Amino acid sequence: MMEFKWKNPQEKQLVVNDKKGVVYLSYPQIEETDMVVHGFTTRLGGVSQGIYSSMNLSFTRGDDEDCIYENYKRAADAIGFSYDSVVCSDQTHTTNVRLITESDRGNGLTKPKEFFDVDGMITDIPGLTLATFYADCVPLYFVDTRHKAIGLSHSGWRGTVGKMGRKTVEAMSEAFGTDPQEVIAAIGPSICVDCYEVSLDVADEFDRAFDDCTKILYPKENGKYQLDLWEANRQVLLEAGVSSEHITMPNLCTCCNKELLFSHRGLKGKRGNLAAFLAIK
């Protein structure tokens, strides 16, 4: 197996797991709660072919559906959740967060989608597996051990400008009584600042949304900017009240690892999707 290219090889943060031929990533800080099952998939261990090779988990990219269903079964078996427990998001770069109930079980996988325009999901029901999808955007994991509740959100640049991390924590506080300072949070594998060039209009959005962008935006001679989504989301979580010691950074770029992780930019749109999974045991 090829080696991952870590941004800081001395601080890997994520654990690489290889179970039954499925390679996925997990966070020690989340694992240590002993409350949840979680994972972030790689491209390895599925049955999809061509540009979707091999662990594609998206039904919207043009892949063969039989292959996608098999990929879900393999991911579930390896990570340790039930195939029929999955609840899929319907991501449209919003900051909409949905409270997931038992009636949502199987949404988008074992039954047709019943909700739309949802980039974040929260629940306190054991055995429901939240699933969100990626190919450069930022996964955000949330675990509240006191109230036995979780959240999983998708945050691209639009979601980050809209403070998706804060919206998710606020939704958990309203639904479950979550105290932000007690939340265990992780920022998942996504595009790094070195690979993410944006235009002035995007930079202007961040300037308006954040008090200080000196550690988020880096101007270039061509009039564009390098954007640090990792740091931006860290600031959003801190602003939401999450303790700095409870936030784990990814240290792993999807674009730098396009042979092992799907990257929209790195693969010029010819790709499948990775998935983040999170469930209460």
C-alpha positions in Angstrom: 0.0 0.0 0.0 1.2 3.5 -0.8 2.1 5.7 2.1 0.1 8.8 3.0 1.8 12.2 2.7 1.3 13.9 6.1 1.6 17.6 6.3 3.6 17.1 9.5 5.0 13.6 9.6 5.8 13.9 13.3 2.2 14.6 14.2 -0.1 12.2 12.4 -3.2 12.7 14.5 -5.2 10.2 12.5 -4.8 6.4 12.7 -4.7 4.4 9.5 -6.8 1.2 9.9 -6.8 -1.8 7.5 -9.6 -4.2 8.2 -10.7 -6.9 5.8 -9.0 -5.0 3.0 -10.8 -1.7 3.7 -8.5 1.1 4.6 -10.0 3.9 6.7 -8.9 6.6 9.1 -9.9 7.3 12.7 -9.2 9.7 15.5 -7.7 8.5 18.8 -9.4 11.4 20.7 -12.8 10.3 19.5 -12.0 6.6 20.0 -11.0 7.3 23.6 -14.6 8.4 24.4 -15.6 4.7 24.0 -19.0 6.0 23.1 -19.0 6.0 19.3 -18.1 4.1 16.1 -16.5 6.4 13.6 -14.3 6.4 10.5 -13.3 8.3 7.4 -12.9 6.2 4.2 -10.1 6.2 1.7 -10.1 5.1 -1.9 -9.0 1.6 -0.9 -11.0 -1.5 -0.3 -14.0 -1.2 -2.6 -15.1 -2.7 -5.9 -15.7 0.4 -8.1 -13.7 0.8 -11.3 -12.0 3.5 -13.3 -12.1 7.1 -11.9 -14.3 5.8 -9.0 -11.7 3.2 -8.0 -12.3 1.7 -5.6 -14.2 2.8 -2.5 -16.7 5.3 -4.0 -19.6 6.0 -1.7 -21.6 8.6 -3.8 -24.6 7.8 -5.9 -24.4 11.2 -7.7 -21.1 10.8 -9.6 -22.2 8.3 -12.3 -20.8 5.1 -10.7 -22.5 1.7 -11.0 -25.0 1.4 -8.2 -24.3 -2.2 -7.5 -20.7 -1.3 -6.8 -21.7 1.5 -4.5 -24.0 -0.8 -2.4 -21.2 -3.3 -2.1 -18.8 -0.5 -1.0 -21.2 0.5 1.7 -21.4 -3.1 2.9 -17.7 -3.4 3.0 -17.2 -0.1 4.8 -19.9 -1.0 7.4 -18.3 -4.4 8.0 -14.8 -2.9 8.4 -15.7 0.2 10.6 -18.2 -1.7 12.6 -21.7 -0.2 12.0 -24.9 -1.8 10.6 -25.4 -1.3 6.8 -29.1 -0.6 7.3 -28.4 2.0 10.0 -26.9 4.6 7.6 -28.5 8.0 7.3 -27.1 9.9 4.3 -26.9 13.7 4.1 -28.1 15.7 1.1 -25.3 18.3 0.8 -25.8 21.5 -1.1 -23.2 23.7 0.7 -25.8 25.1 3.2 -25.4 25.4 7.0 -28.7 23.5 7.5 -28.5 21.0 10.4 -31.1 18.3 10.9 -32.0 16.4 14.0 -32.0 12.8 13.0 -34.6 10.4 14.4 -35.3 6.7 14.1 -37.6 7.5 11.1 -34.6 8.6 9.1 -32.9 5.2 9.4 -31.7 4.1 5.9 -32.2 7.5 4.3 -30.4 7.7 1.0 -29.2 4.1 1.1 -31.8 1.4 2.0 -34.7 3.8 1.1 -35.1 6.9 -1.0 -34.0 10.3 0.4 -36.7 11.9 2.4 -34.9 15.2 3.3 -32.8 17.6 1.2 -30.4 20.6 1.5 -28.9 19.2 4.7 -25.2 19.5 5.3 -25.2 18.7 9.0 -26.8 16.1 11.1 -27.1 15.5 14.9 -28.6 12.7 16.9 -28.7 11.1 20.4 -30.1 7.8 19.2 -27.7 4.8 19.5 -27.3 2.7 16.4 -28.0 5.4 13.8 -25.0 6.0 11.6 -24.6 9.5 10.2 -22.9 9.7 6.8 -21.5 12.8 5.0 -19.5 12.9 1.8 -16.2 14.5 0.7 -13.6 15.1 -2.0 -11.8 18.2 -0.6 -14.4 19.8 1.7 -14.0 19.7 5.4 -15.7 17.0 7.6 -16.5 18.1 11.1 -17.1 15.5 13.9 -18.7 16.3 17.2 -19.1 14.0 20.3 -20.9 15.0 23.5 -20.2 12.3 26.1 -22.3 13.8 28.9 -25.5 13.9 26.9 -24.6 10.9 24.7 -25.1 12.9 21.5 -23.2 13.4 18.2 -23.0 15.6 15.2 -21.4 15.3 11.7 -21.2 18.2 9.3 -19.9 19.0 5.8 -18.1 22.4 5.6 -16.8 23.6 2.2 -15.7 27.2 1.9 -19.4 28.3 1.8 -20.2 26.3 4.9 -17.1 27.6 6.6 -18.0 31.2 5.9 -21.4 30.5 7.2 -19.9 29.0 10.4 -21.2 25.5 10.0 -19.2 24.3 13.0 -20.9 26.8 15.2 -24.3 26.1 13.8 -23.8 22.4 14.6 -22.7 23.0 18.1 -25.7 25.4 18.6 -28.1 22.8 17.3 -26.7 20.2 19.7 -27.0 22.6 22.6 -30.6 23.4 21.7 -31.6 19.7 21.1 -29.6 18.0 23.8 -28.3 20.6 26.3 -24.7 20.2 25.0 -22.1 22.3 26.7 -19.7 23.5 23.9 -16.7 23.3 26.3 -17.3 19.5 26.7 -17.6 18.7 23.0 -14.9 16.5 21.5 -14.4 17.8 17.9 -12.3 16.7 15.0 -11.6 18.4 11.6 -11.4 15.7 9.0 -9.1 15.1 6.0 -9.6 17.9 3.4 -7.7 20.2 1.1 -4.8 22.0 2.7 -3.8 25.6 2.4 -0.9 24.9 0.0 -3.3 23.3 -2.5 -6.3 25.6 -2.1 -6.1 28.7 -4.2 -9.2 30.9 -4.3 -10.2 34.1 -6.1 -10.7 37.6 -4.6 -14.5 37.2 -4.3 -14.0 34.2 -2.0 -11.3 36.0 0.0 -13.7 38.9 0.5 -16.4 36.6 1.9 -13.9 35.4 4.6 -12.8 38.9 5.3 -16.4 39.8 6.1 -17.1 36.7 8.1 -13.9 36.6 10.3 -12.4 39.3 12.5 -8.9 38.3 11.7 -7.9 36.5 8.5 -4.1 36.8 8.9 -3.9 33.0 9.6 -6.6 32.0 7.1 -5.8 33.9 3.9 -2.4 34.3 2.3 -2.2 36.8 -0.7 -0.4 35.8 -3.9 1.3 37.8 -6.6 -1.3 36.8 -9.1 -4.1 38.5 -7.1 -5.5 35.3 -5.7 -5.2 33.8 -2.2 -4.3 30.5 -0.5 -7.1 29.6 1.9 -6.6 27.6 5.1 -9.9 25.9 5.7 -8.4 23.9 8.6 -7.5 27.0 10.6 -10.8 28.7 9.6 -12.8 25.8 10.9 -10.7 25.7 14.1 -11.5 29.4 14.7 -15.2 28.7 14.1 -15.1 25.9 16.7 -13.3 28.1 19.2 -15.8 30.9 18.6 -18.6 28.3 19.3 -17.0 27.6 22.7 -15.3 24.3 22.0 -12.1 24.0 24.1 -8.8 24.1 22.1 -7.6 20.9 23.7 -10.7 19.2 22.4 -10.1 20.0 18.8 -8.1 17.6 16.6 -6.7 18.8 13.3 -6.5 16.6 10.2 -2.8 16.9 9.2 -3.8 15.1 6.0 -4.7 16.7 2.7 -7.0 15.1 0.2 -5.3 16.9 -2.8 -1.8 15.9 -1.7 -3.0 12.3 -1.4 -5.2 12.0 -4.5 -4.1 8.4 -5.2 -5.4 7.4 -1.7 -8.2 10.0 -1.2 -10.6 11.5 -3.7 -9.8 15.1 -4.4 -12.0 17.2 -6.7 -9.2 19.6 -7.5 -6.4 17.1 -7.6 -8.4 14.8 -10.0 -10.0 17.6 -12.0 -13.5 16.5 -11.1 -13.0 12.9 -12.3 -13.6 11.1 -9.0 -15.9 9.5 -6.5 -16.6 10.5 -2.9 -15.2 9.6 0.4 -17.5 9.3 3.4 -17.3 10.2 7.1 -19.3 7.9 9.4 -20.3 8.5 13.0 -22.6 6.5 15.2 -23.4 6.1 19.0 -22.7 2.6 20.1 
